[in-house]
Amino acid sequence: MIRPKLRSNLLYGLIALVFALILFFNANGRGLRSPLAGNSTPEAYEETVSNVRIEPVYDNTKYYIHGFNPTVSVKLKSVNRIQLNTEANADTRGFRVIADLTGLGEGNHEVKLRLQDMSSAVEGTIEPTTITVTIESRTSAKMKVDPGVSTTNLAEGFTVDKVTVDPEEVTVTTGSQTLSDIHRLVATVDPAKITDHNTEEKARVQALDQDGNVLSAEIEPAEVTVKVTLTAPQKQVGLYPEQTGTPGSGVAGYRLELASNSAILSGKQSALDELENLPVPVDISGISQRTTRRVHIPSPDGIAVEPTEVTVTIIPQMTAGTSENSNSQPSSENTQPAGSAQPPASSEEKASGSSESVDSGTTAPSDEEQSTDNSSSQPSADSSEKNEAAGDPNELEGMTVDTEAVTEQTYLVAADY
């Protein structure tokens, strides 16, 4: 008599065997039929996959083939949903579409496609079933690449200055007849990227015939670097110093002298039209003696400036009673208090100012000169008193020269501003 425990183990083993058989037949595409279902056929699943690449079989060292679409669609059908999904997925499928060109020579041929390595649980149908292939003898040559640059989107006033291709030559492999039909190789840059700035990008190389049609060819490298250099509109504008910062102790003001009074701007024409002068901020914080430094020339967004820096000389004007003031302080007309810098005047204003300076210097003598004339016109018994009243002629002459120098210097500084 079989013990209850042993009977239970046999029952579990039998059940496990039945399920194992069910899974085995299901995995191989053989659906189990219910005894009550008679001869009914299980439902079949269908799915169409596109862009399945054709794999031609031929001697690729001797021949070059072209003239056909490299991909086809395949319609899959199976009662096993798992197997169907496996073959439909490009990463897990096992089947391939083959075009057997073995034994075919040069010329045009119609070749039938076939499926290879398809699962036995899945049926497949290729669409289309045949392709037309052109077979040529294989040949290679080095050819120069021309850049394809469109100025359709070029900003107003900009022009293409220079276009370079790197590398300039590539290796082209194709059929012997196709090679003779190639008119040029072109690497075209996206027109949307050629606007108002220099461009450097990778561009795919294509072989074109006389009519601009793309020809089949293997090109190495397939992409080249195209660099497009543009020339922007330019304009010369004036520069003037703009004082910033806190003056040093004992300083009444500053004289700011720029080494260069102009700069060249490059950019969109509409933006250049709005600019005539550029301020150059000069920080005078803590400066109490003559200082020379390089300062940055700022420019609006989208505008390039050349040069980017300018040399400025900062000359402090000390307040009355300061020791430096007694030795080196020039005329008060040269003193620039904080925030007093002004943009350069126009050429007409400069000419008018220059004329006035010259007239005042020639027609309006200084108080000292008038004093000298009055002293010279009144006689005196004592020659020493006469010299004392009129002053030393050499000394008076020196004062006159200094006044002219100051007048000239003032004009130059104003021109610099």
ZIQUI-V330495 format. One record per backbone hydrogen bond with DSSP energy under -1.0 kcal/mol. CO is the residue of the C=O (numbers start at 1). NH is the residue of the N-H. Records with the same first field share a line. If there is no record, write none. Layout:
CO: NH + NH
//
This chain:
3: 7
4: 8
5: 9
6: 10
7: 11
8: 12
9: 13
10: 14
11: 15
12: 16
13: 17
14: 18
15: 19
16: 20
17: 21
18: 22
19: 23
20: 24
21: 25
22: 26
23: 27
24: 28
25: 30
26: 29
34: 37
37: 40
45: 78
47: 76
49: 74
52: 72
55: 99
57: 101
58: 60
59: 62 + 63
62: 138
64: 136
66: 134
70: 54
72: 52
73: 127
74: 49
75: 125
76: 47
77: 123
78: 45
80: 84
81: 85
82: 86
83: 87
84: 88
85: 89
89: 93
96: 116
97: 55
98: 114
99: 57
101: 104
107: 135
109: 133
111: 131
114: 98
116: 96
119: 122
123: 77
125: 75
127: 73
129: 113
131: 111
133: 109
134: 66
135: 107
136: 64
137: 176
139: 174
141: 172
143: 170
146: 187
148: 189
151: 154
155: 158
159: 231
162: 229
164: 227
166: 225
168: 145
170: 143
171: 220
172: 141
173: 218
174: 139
175: 179
176: 180
184: 208
185: 146
186: 206
187: 148
190: 193
191: 194
195: 155
199: 228
201: 226
203: 224
206: 186
207: 215
208: 183 + 184
209: 212
213: 209
218: 173
220: 171
222: 205
224: 203
225: 166
226: 201
227: 164
228: 199
229: 161 + 162
231: 159
233: 267
235: 265
237: 263
238: 278
240: 280
242: 282
244: 284
246: 286
248: 251
250: 319
253: 317
255: 315
257: 313
261: 239
263: 237
264: 306
265: 235
266: 304
268: 272
269: 273
272: 275
276: 238
278: 240
280: 242
282: 244
284: 287
291: 314
293: 312
295: 310
300: 303
304: 266
306: 264
308: 297
310: 295
311: 259
312: 293
313: 257
314: 291
315: 255
317: 252 + 253
319: 322
322: 326
324: 328
325: 329
331: 334
332: 335
336: 254
337: 340
346: 350
347: 351
348: 352
349: 353
350: 354
351: 355
352: 356
353: 357
354: 358
355: 359
356: 360
357: 361
358: 362
359: 363
360: 364
366: 370
367: 371
368: 372
369: 373
370: 374
371: 375
372: 376
373: 377
382: 386
383: 387
384: 388
385: 389
386: 390
387: 391
392: 396
393: 397
394: 398
395: 399
396: 400
397: 401
398: 402
399: 403
400: 404
401: 405
402: 406
403: 407
404: 408
405: 409
406: 410
407: 411
408: 412
409: 413
410: 414
411: 415
412: 416
413: 417
//
